[in-house]
Amino acid sequence: MKTLSYGRQWINDDDIAEVVKVLRGDWLTMGPTVDAFEKSLADYAGVKHAVTFSSGTAALHGAMYASGMGAGDFAVTTAMTFVATSNSVIYTGATPIFADIDNTLCMNPEKAEESINAHGGKVKAVIPVSFGGYPFEIEPFREIAEEYNAVLIEDASHSWGGDRGSHKIGFDADMTTLSFHPVKHITTAEGGAVLTSNDEYARRLKMFRNHGTTRNASEFVDEPDGIWHSEMQDLGYNYRLSEVHCAIGLSQMKRLDEFVGRRREIARLYFRELSGVEGLTLPPGKEGHAWHLFIARVNEELHGQFFGYLRDNDIRLQVHYRPVPLQPYYRKKYGYKAGDFPEAEKYYRQAVSLPIFPLMTDDDVMRVCGVIKNFVWR
Ligand SMILES: Cc1ncc(COP(=O)(O)O)c(C=O)c1O
């Protein structure tokens, strides 16, 4: 029987043909395909700029850098996210602070404000995560960012292709970061991007991903030595995404709506089939949800057994995620302890991510539902 994991990519012959074209062409990095992919991302979200990076993590690092944060600054994010969200704050020398989740599984805005005030009322960035693809209400976070004079950065690694009514994800925050890891809505194998309509952020992002250098004469601080002149103006990295990766991404963008549409169909099937199953709590739904994850919750006492039963039936669940501040590194560095984030901790003891990816057939979904219904709920 085929093993179903919680997510996987969908690469087709068109994607492969586009990669081959690039491999036969003149540019392997920083050429026309990078520009075209960035334009397709920006146009989709309705923003001025998209700057690609070598991973979603590098994109987050870029966004934190562009916000101007550094040693002595705080940035608030959710306790329930992948470690990269808050690690990227630490890369800049700043300190991440955390807030518990609400019943959307995203950051609770009141808790975010409490956390800011507990750290002296100063924060450089507010970083909500559209967790699992859920398009949380952005307004409360916009208000907090304005009140504390902070930059609003949405980690939309889970929600590309989703929307908030008339706006696509990517439009609302000052900067929005994306990941193109294979389980995400579109993939470039590894890759990421930052979306923004702010010219200054875009300028800083482009420099940062290229060793902190610029060839743009209008930005030079020195008198040019000649037409070859370039300047390194700040410490940056090599975070560039290659033409090969961008060729996959550009091709995948043509099917983004189809991918998200299929994820939504699968979510509807799960709701139809599983809503009556006693002992199983289904995830919060919302118009515009991108359904990167379909996270059900089971009673704590049955969590391990449920996970094992599905694995024995060739269904590989995942738990997204262990609350970040309770990871050993964070406990040791910042002194967090069990009980600090009760909602995220409770959720972690119950959560199971069911398989959801566009290549799944209706039969695959029904198989998962059948196994779940056969589980002995006691
Ligand atoms: C919420 C979130 N942020 C950031 C990342 C990092 O993305 P990448 O794996 O492309 O570096 C991920 C990846 O899983 C993620 O889930």
The ligand as an SDF file (V2000), in Angstrom:
LIG
                    3D

 16 16  0  0  0  0  0  0  0  0999 V2000
    6.3570   28.8920    9.4890 C   0  0  0  0  0  0  0  0  0  0  0  0
    7.6510   28.6410    8.7740 C   0  0  0  0  0  0  0  0  0  0  0  0
    8.5400   29.6370    8.6970 N   0  0  0  0  0  0  0  0  0  0  0  0
    9.7230   29.4600    8.0710 C   0  0  0  0  0  0  0  0  0  0  0  0
   10.0650   28.2610    7.4860 C   0  0  0  0  0  0  0  0  0  0  0  0
   11.4250   28.1000    6.8650 C   0  0  0  0  0  0  0  0  0  0  0  0
   11.3610   27.8320    5.5020 O   0  0  0  0  0  0  0  0  0  0  0  0
   12.5320   27.0310    4.7790 P   0  0  0  0  0  0  0  0  0  0  0  0
   12.3930   25.5910    5.1300 O   0  0  0  0  0  0  0  0  0  0  0  0
   12.2290   27.2880    3.3100 O   0  0  0  0  0  0  0  0  0  0  0  0
   13.8250   27.6210    5.1920 O   0  0  0  0  0  0  0  0  0  0  0  0
    9.1630   27.2050    7.5290 C   0  0  0  0  0  0  0  0  0  0  0  0
    9.5180   25.9200    6.9140 C   0  0  0  0  0  0  0  0  0  0  0  0
    8.9810   24.8860    7.1650 O   0  0  0  0  0  0  0  0  0  0  0  0
    7.9220   27.3950    8.1980 C   0  0  0  0  0  0  0  0  0  0  0  0
    7.0480   26.3890    8.2970 O   0  0  0  0  0  0  0  0  0  0  0  0
  1  2  1  0
  2  3  1  0
  2 15  2  0
  3  4  2  0
  4  5  1  0
  5  6  1  0
  5 12  2  0
  6  7  1  0
  7  8  1  0
  8  9  2  0
  8 10  1  0
  8 11  1  0
 12 13  1  0
 12 15  1  0
 13 14  2  0
 15 16  1  0
M  END
$$$$
